[in-house]
Amino acid sequence: IIGRDVSADMVAEARRRYGHQAAHLAVGDAEKLDLPDQAVDAVICWRFFHLVPRPVLNRVLAEFYRVCRGPVLVQVLQVKLPGPADGLWAAVKNRLRPWYRRLRPVQIDQPWGHITSYQHRERELLAAFQTAGFRVKQTVRMKDSGGWPVLAYTLER
């Protein structure tokens, strides 16, 4: 198992949680992995794509293609882009929010609340996968541990 994260804190947390189970954890950049061509059997990329803008996402996918000789599994937050009725629904929610907050106190912001999150449309993701040389073998719609809808794509060369 090879694990890379741009955050030294996250690498330390993975080591704390998994210790001997994770063989090669290190700080690394997904745009330029420190691995030779076709060095790994599979890539699993979870809870990451929403953190990078589209141009970076394209470079990351190209890097996954370079280092992986087998399947690539990526998870992406599923977003619903605004539609015509969303403005009305937002107005209703904003009107009811003060009443609701009296019943249920607001939680303190999460430590990662300052991190920018990017929304990627499914058709744009599919185009990016194809541009990188991948074919989508399977798409699974599910919810993550927080209940947010996610898509999991299995990609192959």
TILUM-438579 format. One line per 3 residues: number of its first residue (from 0); for each residue x, y, z of N, C-alpha, C, O, CB. Coordinates in steps of 0.2 Angstrom, whole numbers, plus 5000, padded with zeros to 4 digits. Glycine has a CB too. Example, Ala and Ser with C-alpha at 12.3 -4.5 7.8 and 13.67 -1.06 7.14 Angstrom:
<rs>
0> 5066/4972/5039/5062/4978/5039/5066/4984/5039/5071/4983/5042/5057/4978/5045 | 5064/4989/5035/5068/4995/5036/5064/5000/5039/5067/5006/5040/5070/4997/5029;
</rs>
This chain:
<rs>
0> 5004/4994/5000/5000/5000/5000/5004/5006/5000/5009/5007/5004/4995/5000/5006 | 5003/5011/4995/5007/5017/4995/5001/5022/4996/4996/5023/4993/5010/5018/4988 | 5003/5027/5001/4998/5032/5002/5001/5039/5001/5007/5040/5004/4995/5032/5009;
3> 4998/5044/4998/5001/5050/4998/4996/5056/4999/4990/5055/4998/5004/5052/4990 | 4998/5061/5003/4994/5066/5004/4998/5073/5005/5004/5072/5007/4990/5065/5011 | 4995/5078/5002/4999/5084/5002/5000/5087/5009/5004/5091/5010/4995/5090/4998;
6> 4996/5085/5014/4996/5087/5021/5000/5083/5025/4998/5077/5026/4989/5088/5024 | 5005/5085/5029/5009/5081/5033/5005/5079/5039/5006/5074/5042/5015/5085/5036 | 5000/5083/5041/4996/5082/5047/4991/5076/5045/4990/5071/5049/4991/5088/5048;
9> 4989/5075/5039/4985/5070/5037/4989/5063/5036/4986/5058/5038/4981/5071/5030 | 4995/5064/5034/4999/5058/5034/5001/5055/5041/5001/5049/5042/5006/5060/5030 | 5002/5060/5046/5003/5058/5053/4997/5055/5056/4997/5050/5059/5005/5064/5057;
12> 4991/5058/5054/4985/5055/5056/4984/5048/5054/4982/5043/5057/4979/5059/5055 | 4985/5047/5047/4985/5040/5044/4990/5035/5048/4988/5029/5049/4986/5040/5037 | 4996/5037/5049/5000/5033/5053/4998/5031/5060/4999/5026/5062/5007/5036/5053;
15> 4995/5036/5063/4992/5035/5070/4987/5030/5070/4987/5026/5074/4990/5042/5073 | 4982/5031/5065/4977/5026/5064/4978/5019/5062/4976/5014/5065/4971/5029/5060 | 4983/5019/5057/4984/5012/5054/4991/5009/5055/4992/5004/5054/4982/5013/5047;
18> 4995/5013/5057/5002/5011/5059/5005/5006/5054/5006/5008/5049/5002/5008/5066 | 5006/5000/5056/5010/4995/5052/5006/4993/5046/5008/4990/5041/5011/4989/5056 | 4999/4994/5046/4995/4992/5041/4996/4996/5034/4995/4993/5029/4988/4993/5042;
21> 4998/5002/5035/5000/5006/5029/5007/5006/5028/5011/5009/5032/4997/5014/5030 | 5009/5003/5022/5017/5002/5021/5021/5008/5020/5026/5009/5023/5017/4997/5016 | 5018/5012/5015/5022/5018/5013/5018/5024/5012/5016/5026/5007/5025/5016/5006;
24> 5017/5027/5018/5014/5034/5019/5019/5039/5018/5024/5039/5022/5010/5034/5025 | 5017/5045/5014/5022/5050/5014/5018/5056/5011/5013/5056/5008/5028/5049/5009 | 5021/5062/5012/5019/5068/5009/5020/5068/5002/5026/5066/5000/5022/5075/5013;
27> 5015/5070/4998/5016/5069/4991/5011/5074/4987/5006/5076/4990/5016/5062/4988 | 5012/5075/4981/5008/5079/4976/5005/5075/4971/5009/5071/4967/5013/5085/4973 | 4998/5075/4971/4995/5070/4966/4996/5072/4959/4995/5068/4954/4987/5071/4967;
30> 4999/5078/4958/5000/5081/4951/5007/5078/4948/5008/5078/4942/5000/5088/4950 | 5011/5076/4953/5018/5073/4951/5020/5068/4957/5023/5069/4961/5023/5079/4951 | 5017/5062/4956/5018/5057/4960/5026/5054/4960/5028/5054/4954/5013/5051/4960;
33> 5029/5052/4965/5036/5050/4965/5036/5043/4964/5039/5039/4968/5039/5052/4972 | 5033/5041/4958/5032/5034/4956/5034/5033/4949/5033/5037/4945/5025/5031/4958 | 5037/5027/4947/5039/5026/4940/5032/5024/4936/5027/5023/4939/5044/5020/4939;
36> 5033/5025/4930/5027/5023/4925/5024/5016/4927/5028/5011/4928/5029/5024/4918 | 5018/5015/4927/5014/5009/4928/5017/5005/4934/5018/4999/4934/5015/5005/4922 | 5018/5009/4940/5021/5006/4946/5016/5003/4950/5018/4999/4955/5025/5011/4949;
39> 5010/5004/4950/5005/5002/4955/4999/4998/4951/4998/4999/4945/5002/5008/4959 | 4996/4993/4955/4991/4989/4952/4984/4992/4952/4980/4991/4947/4990/4983/4956 | 4983/4997/4956/4977/5001/4957/4978/5007/4960/4982/5008/4964/4971/4996/4960;
42> 4973/5012/4959/4973/5018/4962/4966/5019/4965/4961/5018/4962/4975/5024/4958 | 4966/5021/4972/4960/5023/4975/4961/5030/4977/4965/5032/4981/4958/5018/4981 | 4956/5034/4975/4956/5041/4976/4949/5043/4979/4944/5044/4976/4958/5046/4970;
45> 4949/5044/4986/4943/5045/4990/4943/5052/4993/4948/5054/4996/4942/5040/4995 | 4938/5056/4993/4937/5062/4996/4943/5067/4994/4946/5070/4999/4937/5061/5004 | 4944/5068/4988/4949/5072/4985/4947/5077/4980/4949/5082/4980/4955/5068/4983;
48> 4943/5074/4975/4942/5078/4969/4938/5084/4970/4939/5089/4966/4937/5073/4964 | 4934/5085/4975/4931/5091/4976/4936/5097/4979/4934/5102/4980/4925/5090/4981 | 4942/5095/4980/4947/5100/4983/4951/5103/4978/4955/5107/4979/4951/5096/4988;
51> 4950/5101/4972/4954/5103/4966/4950/5106/4960/4945/5103/4959/4959/5098/4964 | 4953/5112/4958/4949/5114/4952/4950/5110/4946/4955/5106/4946/4952/5122/4951 | 4946/5111/4941/4946/5107/4935/4953/5106/4931/4955/5101/4930/4942/5110/4929;
54> 4957/5112/4930/4964/5111/4927/4968/5106/4931/4972/5102/4928/4967/5117/4926 | 4968/5107/4938/4972/5102/4942/4970/5095/4941/4973/5090/4941/4972/5105/4949 | 4963/5094/4941/4960/5088/4941/4962/5084/4935/4964/5078/4935/4952/5088/4941;
57> 4963/5088/4929/4965/5085/4923/4972/5082/4924/4974/5077/4921/4965/5090/4917 | 4977/5086/4927/4984/5084/4928/4984/5078/4933/4988/5074/4932/4988/5090/4931 | 4980/5078/4938/4980/5072/4942/4978/5066/4939/4981/5061/4940/4975/5074/4948;
60> 4972/5066/4935/4970/5060/4931/4976/5058/4926/4977/5052/4926/4964/5062/4927 | 4979/5062/4923/4985/5061/4919/4990/5057/4923/4993/5052/4920/4987/5067/4915 | 4991/5059/4929/4996/5056/4933/4994/5049/4935/4998/5045/4935/4998/5061/4939;
63> 4988/5048/4937/4985/5042/4939/4986/5037/4933/4988/5031/4934/4978/5042/4941 | 4984/5039/4927/4985/5035/4921/4993/5033/4920/4994/5027/4918/4983/5039/4915 | 4997/5038/4921/5004/5036/4921/5007/5031/4925/5010/5026/4923/5008/5043/4922;
66> 5005/5031/4932/5007/5027/4937/5004/5020/4938/5006/5016/4941/5008/5031/4944 | 4998/5020/4935/4993/5014/4937/4993/5010/4930/4991/5012/4925/4987/5016/4939 | 4994/5003/4932/4993/4998/4926/4986/4995/4926/4984/4991/4922/4998/4993/4926;
69> 4982/4996/4932/4976/4993/4933/4970/4998/4934/4970/5003/4931/4976/4988/4939 | 4965/4996/4937/4959/5000/4938/4961/5006/4943/4965/5006/4947/4953/4997/4941 | 4957/5012/4942/4957/5018/4946/4950/5019/4949/4945/5019/4945/4959/5024/4942;
72> 4949/5019/4955/4943/5020/4958/4943/5027/4961/4947/5029/4966/4941/5015/4964 | 4938/5032/4959/4938/5039/4962/4931/5040/4964/4926/5038/4962/4940/5044/4956 | 4931/5044/4970/4925/5046/4973/4924/5053/4972/4929/5057/4973/4924/5044/4980;
75> 4918/5055/4970/4917/5062/4969/4910/5064/4973/4905/5061/4972/4916/5064/4961 | 4910/5070/4976/4904/5073/4979/4899/5074/4973/4901/5077/4968/4905/5079/4983 | 4893/5072/4974/4888/5073/4969/4885/5080/4971/4882/5081/4976/4883/5067/4969;
78> 4885/5084/4966/4882/5091/4967/4876/5092/4963/4876/5089/4957/4887/5096/4965 | 4871/5095/4965/4865/5097/4961/4866/5105/4960/4866/5109/4964/4859/5096/4965 | 4867/5106/4954/4868/5113/4952/4861/5117/4952/4856/5113/4951/4871/5114/4945;
81> 4861/5123/4953/4855/5127/4954/4850/5126/4948/4853/5127/4942/4856/5134/4956 | 4844/5125/4950/4839/5125/4944/4834/5131/4946/4835/5135/4950/4835/5119/4944 | 4828/5131/4942/4824/5137/4942/4820/5138/4949/4819/5143/4951/4819/5136/4937;
84> 4819/5132/4952/4815/5132/4959/4820/5133/4965/4817/5134/4970/4811/5126/4959 | 4826/5133/4964/4831/5133/4969/4831/5140/4973/4832/5140/4979/4838/5131/4967 | 4830/5145/4969/4830/5152/4972/4824/5153/4977/4825/5155/4982/4829/5157/4966;
87> 4818/5150/4975/4812/5150/4979/4814/5146/4986/4812/5148/4991/4806/5148/4976 | 4816/5140/4985/4818/5135/4990/4823/5138/4995/4822/5138/5001/4820/5128/4988 | 4828/5142/4992/4833/5145/4996/4830/5151/5001/4831/5152/5006/4839/5148/4992;
90> 4825/5154/4997/4822/5160/5001/4818/5157/5007/4818/5160/5012/4817/5164/4996 | 4814/5151/5006/4810/5148/5011/4815/5146/5017/4813/5147/5023/4806/5142/5008 | 4820/5142/5015/4825/5140/5020/4828/5146/5024/4829/5145/5030/4831/5136/5017;
93> 4830/5151/5021/4833/5157/5024/4828/5160/5029/4829/5162/5035/4835/5162/5019 | 4821/5160/5027/4816/5163/5031/4815/5158/5038/4814/5161/5043/4809/5163/5027 | 4815/5152/5037/4814/5147/5042/4820/5146/5047/4820/5143/5052/4812/5141/5039;
96> 4826/5147/5044/4832/5146/5048/4833/5148/5055/4834/5145/5059/4838/5148/5044 | 4831/5155/5056/4831/5157/5063/4827/5153/5068/4829/5152/5073/4830/5165/5063 | 4821/5152/5065/4816/5148/5070/4819/5141/5071/4819/5138/5077/4810/5147/5066;
99> 4822/5138/5066/4825/5131/5066/4831/5131/5071/4832/5126/5075/4827/5128/5060 | 4835/5136/5071/4841/5136/5075/4840/5137/5082/4843/5135/5086/4846/5142/5073 | 4834/5140/5084/4832/5140/5091/4830/5134/5094/4832/5132/5099/4826/5145/5092;
102> 4828/5129/5089/4826/5122/5091/4833/5118/5092/4833/5113/5096/4821/5119/5087 | 4837/5119/5087/4843/5115/5086/4849/5120/5086/4850/5123/5080/4843/5110/5080 | 4853/5120/5091/4859/5125/5090/4864/5123/5085/4865/5117/5083/4863/5125/5097;
105> 4867/5128/5082/4872/5127/5076/4878/5125/5079/4880/5127/5084/4873/5134/5073 | 4881/5120/5076/4887/5117/5078/4893/5122/5076/4892/5126/5071/4889/5110/5075 | 4898/5121/5080/4904/5125/5078/4907/5123/5072/4907/5117/5070/4909/5125/5084;
108> 4909/5128/5068/4912/5126/5061/4918/5121/5062/4921/5121/5067/4915/5132/5058 | 4918/5116/5057/4923/5111/5057/4929/5114/5055/4930/5119/5052/4921/5106/5051 | 4935/5111/5057/4941/5114/5056/4943/5114/5048/4948/5118/5047/4947/5109/5059;
111> 4940/5111/5044/4941/5111/5037/4936/5116/5033/4936/5116/5027/4941/5104/5034 | 4932/5119/5037/4927/5124/5034/4930/5129/5030/4927/5132/5025/4923/5127/5039 | 4936/5131/5031/4940/5136/5027/4942/5134/5020/4944/5138/5016/4945/5139/5031;
114> 4942/5127/5019/4945/5124/5013/4940/5125/5007/4934/5123/5008/4947/5117/5014 | 4942/5128/5001/4938/5128/4995/4936/5122/4993/4940/5117/4992/4942/5133/4990 | 4930/5121/4991/4927/5115/4988/4925/5117/4981/4921/5122/4980/4921/5112/4992;
117> 4926/5112/4976/4925/5114/4969/4919/5109/4967/4919/5103/4969/4931/5113/4964 | 4915/5111/4963/4909/5107/4960/4911/5105/4953/4912/5109/4949/4902/5110/4961 | 4911/5098/4952/4912/5096/4945/4906/5093/4942/4903/5088/4945/4918/5091/4945;
120> 4904/5095/4937/4898/5092/4933/4900/5085/4931/4905/5084/4929/4895/5096/4928 | 4895/5081/4931/4896/5074/4929/4899/5073/4922/4903/5070/4920/4890/5069/4930 | 4896/5077/4917/4898/5077/4910/4905/5080/4909/4909/5077/4905/4893/5081/4906;
123> 4907/5084/4914/4914/5087/4913/4919/5082/4916/4924/5081/4913/4915/5093/4918 | 4917/5078/4921/4921/5073/4924/4922/5067/4919/4927/5065/4918/4918/5070/4930 | 4916/5065/4915/4917/5060/4910/4921/5062/4905/4925/5058/4902/4910/5058/4908;
126> 4921/5068/4903/4926/5071/4898/4933/5071/4900/4937/5069/4896/4924/5078/4895 | 4934/5073/4906/4941/5073/4909/4944/5066/4910/4949/5064/4908/4941/5076/4916 | 4939/5061/4912/4942/5054/4912/4944/5052/4905/4949/5048/4904/4936/5049/4914;
129> 4940/5053/4900/4941/5051/4893/4948/5054/4890/4952/5051/4887/4935/5053/4888 | 4948/5061/4892/4954/5065/4890/4961/5061/4893/4966/5061/4889/4954/5072/4892 | 4960/5059/4899/4966/5056/4902/4967/5049/4900/4973/5046/4901/4965/5056/4910;
132> 4963/5046/4896/4964/5039/4893/4960/5034/4896/4961/5028/4895/4971/5038/4893 | 4955/5036/4901/4951/5031/4904/4945/5030/4901/4942/5034/4898/4951/5033/4912 | 4942/5024/4903/4935/5022/4901/4931/5021/4907/4934/5017/4912/4935/5016/4896;
135> 4925/5023/4908/4922/5022/4914/4919/5015/4914/4915/5013/4910/4916/5027/4915 | 4921/5011/4918/4918/5004/4919/4912/5003/4923/4907/5000/4921/4924/4999/4922 | 4912/5007/4928/4906/5007/4933/4905/5013/4936/4910/5017/4938/4907/5001/4938;
138> 4899/5015/4937/4897/5021/4941/4892/5019/4947/4887/5016/4945/4894/5027/4937 | 4894/5021/4953/4890/5019/4959/4888/5025/4962/4892/5029/4964/4893/5014/4963 | 4881/5026/4963/4879/5032/4967/4878/5029/4974/4874/5024/4976/4872/5035/4964;
141> 4880/5033/4979/4880/5031/4986/4880/5037/4991/4880/5043/4988/4885/5026/4988 | 4880/5036/4997/4881/5042/5002/4887/5041/5006/4889/5035/5008/4875/5043/5007 | 4891/5046/5007/4897/5045/5012/4895/5045/5019/4889/5045/5020/4902/5051/5010;
144> 4900/5045/5023/4898/5044/5031/4894/5049/5033/4891/5049/5039/4905/5043/5034 | 4895/5055/5030/4891/5061/5033/4884/5062/5029/4880/5066/5031/4895/5067/5031 | 4882/5057/5025/4876/5057/5022/4876/5061/5015/4870/5061/5012/4871/5060/5026;
147> 4881/5063/5013/4882/5067/5007/4882/5062/5001/4885/5057/5001/4888/5072/5007 | 4878/5064/4996/4878/5060/4990/4885/5060/4986/4888/5065/4985/4872/5062/4985 | 4887/5054/4984/4893/5054/4981/4893/5049/4975/4888/5045/4975/4899/5051/4986;
150> 4897/5050/4970/4898/5045/4965/4905/5042/4965/4910/5045/4967/4897/5049/4958 | 4905/5035/4964/4911/5032/4964/4912/5029/4957/4907/5025/4955/4911/5026/4969 | 4917/5031/4954/4918/5029/4947/4924/5023/4947/4929/5025/4950/4920/5035/4942;
153> 4923/5018/4943/4929/5013/4942/4931/5015/4935/4927/5014/4930/4926/5006/4943 | 4937/5016/4934/4940/5018/4928/4945/5013/4926/4948/5010/4930/4943/5025/4928 | 4945/5012/4919/4951/5007/4917/4954/5010/4911/4951/5014/4907/4948/5000/4915;
156> 4960/5008/4909/4964/5010/4903/4960/5008/4897/4963/5009/4892/4971/5007/4904;
</rs>
